[in-house]
């Protein structure tokens, strides 16, 4: 079951200044991350399962959920808390049938139609973006704060804004109605990921 999420930290070892995903996740948890998304495009399935189990030990100890990006098979293998799926990944209804009703499923959305379909299909939360230009997904079309405000007038489940979110613009995202944010570079590549995480959390601390 999805708890209140203000800040989801998404792993990316290519941006981590030589640190392992484990080191980054440990720091993010120390800084107060509400959700960890394990995203690993380069590793083999066996490597992902091994590393995913290591991360799961950290998140369990912290009382925080771990979700796996794209890979339902890896999520099942390690008994993760759920998955995050893109528009070209396994369809939501099939993922739900495989992982069960108690697990978390997040869906990446880029417009109102996709957001409505994901909510009606039983997603637990939406990722929406890209809000700002981002280096992690160069082909992302910008949806901006206007797009975020639009879907927040319709969608009832939590909406996490993603894409180019930094400490310089996160207040704009909060004011546009985002329930929380999913952050990659601004935390993973930060000199001190724990401190960066804490600063992001501070932005949302006074929001219910």
C-alpha positions in Angstrom: 0.0 0.0 0.0 1.3 3.5 -0.9 2.0 5.7 2.0 2.1 9.5 1.7 4.9 10.3 -0.7 6.4 13.8 -1.0 9.8 12.7 -2.3 10.7 9.7 -4.5 14.4 9.3 -5.2 15.2 7.5 -8.4 18.5 5.8 -8.8 20.9 6.3 -11.6 24.5 5.0 -11.0 25.8 6.9 -14.1 25.1 10.2 -12.3 26.2 9.1 -8.9 29.8 10.4 -8.9 31.3 6.9 -8.6 29.0 6.0 -5.7 27.1 2.8 -5.7 23.3 2.7 -5.8 23.5 1.3 -2.3 25.4 4.3 -1.1 23.0 6.7 -2.7 19.9 5.0 -1.4 21.4 4.8 2.1 22.0 8.6 2.0 18.6 9.3 0.6 16.9 7.3 3.3 19.0 9.2 5.9 17.8 12.4 4.4 14.1 11.4 4.6 13.1 10.0 1.2 9.6 8.6 1.2 10.0 6.2 -1.7 12.9 4.7 -3.6 12.6 3.7 -7.2 15.4 1.4 -8.4 16.0 2.2 -12.0 18.8 0.3 -13.7 19.1 0.1 -17.5 22.6 -1.3 -17.8 22.7 -4.2 -15.4 21.8 -7.8 -16.2 18.7 -9.3 -14.6 20.9 -11.3 -12.2 22.7 -8.1 -11.2 19.5 -6.3 -10.7 18.1 -9.0 -8.5 21.3 -9.1 -6.3 21.4 -5.3 -6.0 17.7 -5.0 -5.5 17.8 -7.3 -2.5 20.5 -5.2 -1.0 18.4 -2.1 -1.5 15.4 -3.8 -0.1 17.2 -4.5 3.2 17.9 -0.8 3.5 14.4 0.4 2.7 12.8 -2.2 5.0 15.0 -1.1 7.8 13.9 2.5 7.2 10.2 1.7 6.8 10.2 3.0 3.2 8.9 1.3 0.1 11.1 0.1 -2.8 9.7 0.0 -6.2 11.4 -1.4 -9.4 11.4 0.6 -12.6 10.0 -1.3 -15.6 10.9 -4.8 -14.4 8.0 -6.7 -13.0 10.0 -9.9 -13.0 12.7 -8.4 -10.8 10.1 -7.0 -8.4 8.5 -10.4 -8.1 11.9 -12.1 -7.6 12.9 -9.9 -4.7 9.4 -9.3 -3.3 9.7 -5.6 -3.7 6.9 -3.3 -2.7 5.9 -2.6 -6.3 6.8 -1.4 -9.8 6.8 1.8 -11.8 5.8 1.4 -15.4 6.1 3.5 -18.5 3.7 3.7 -21.4 5.6 1.1 -23.4 6.1 -1.3 -20.5 3.8 -4.2 -19.4 0.2 -3.0 -19.4 -1.2 -2.0 -16.0 -3.9 -4.7 -15.9 -1.4 -7.4 -16.6 1.1 -6.1 -14.1 -1.7 -5.9 -11.5 -2.6 -9.5 -12.2 1.0 -10.6 -11.7 2.0 -8.7 -8.6 -1.4 -8.6 -6.8 -3.6 -6.0 -5.3 -1.5 -5.2 -2.3 1.6 -4.1 -4.3 2.2 -0.5 -5.5 2.0 0.3 -9.2 3.0 3.7 -10.5 2.5 4.8 -14.1 4.5 7.4 -16.1 2.1 9.7 -17.8 2.6 12.6 -20.2 -0.9 14.0 -20.9 -4.4 14.0 -19.4 -5.6 11.0 -21.4 -2.8 8.8 -20.1 -3.4 10.0 -16.6 -7.1 9.3 -16.7 -6.5 5.8 -18.1 -4.0 5.0 -15.4 -6.2 6.2 -12.6 -9.2 4.3 -13.9 -7.1 1.2 -14.5 -6.1 1.1 -10.8 -2.7 2.8 -10.6 -1.7 3.8 -7.1 0.1 7.0 -8.2 1.2 8.8 -11.3 4.5 10.2 -12.4 3.9 13.2 -14.6 6.4 15.1 -16.8 8.7 16.1 -17.9 8.0 19.3 -16.1 11.4 20.9 -16.9 14.2 20.0 -19.3 16.1 16.9 -18.1 19.3 15.2 -19.0 18.2 11.8 -17.9 15.5 11.5 -20.6 16.6 13.7 -23.5 13.6 12.7 -25.7 11.0 13.8 -23.1 8.5 16.4 -24.3 8.0 19.2 -21.8 4.6 19.2 -20.1 5.4 22.1 -17.8 3.6 23.6 -14.9 0.5 24.2 -17.0 0.2 20.5 -17.8 0.6 19.6 -14.2 -2.1 22.0 -13.1 -4.4 20.6 -15.7 -4.2 17.0 -14.6 -4.5 18.0 -10.9 -8.0 19.4 -11.6 -9.1 15.9 -12.7 -6.9 13.2 -11.1 -7.5 12.1 -7.5 -4.7 9.7 -6.9 -1.2 11.1 -6.0 0.7 12.8 -8.8 4.5 13.0 -8.5 6.0 15.5 -10.8 9.3 14.5 -12.6 11.7 15.9 -15.0 14.4 18.5 -14.3 13.2 19.2 -10.8 15.8 21.0 -8.7 15.9 22.9 -5.5 15.7 26.1 -7.6 12.3 25.1 -9.1 10.7 22.6 -6.7 8.6 25.4 -5.0 7.0 26.1 -8.4 6.1 22.5 -8.7 4.6 22.3 -5.2 2.6 25.5 -5.9 1.3 24.0 -9.1 -0.4 21.3 -7.1 2.0 18.3 -7.2 1.5 15.9 -4.4 5.2 15.2 -4.4 8.2 15.0 -6.7 10.4 12.2 -8.2 14.0 13.4 -8.3 17.0 11.9 -10.1 20.0 14.2 -10.8 19.5 16.8 -8.1 19.9 14.1 -5.4 21.9 11.3 -7.0 24.5 13.7 -8.5 24.6 16.0 -5.5 27.9 16.2 -3.5 25.9 15.2 -0.4 22.7 13.2 -1.4 21.5 13.1 2.2 21.6 16.8 2.6 20.0 17.4 -0.8 17.2 14.9 0.1 16.5 16.7 3.4 16.3 20.1 1.6 13.7 18.7 -0.9 11.7 17.2 2.0 11.7 20.6 3.7 9.9 22.1 0.8 6.9 19.8 1.4 7.0 19.6 5.2 4.2 22.1 5.7 1.9 20.5 3.1 -0.7 18.0 4.2 
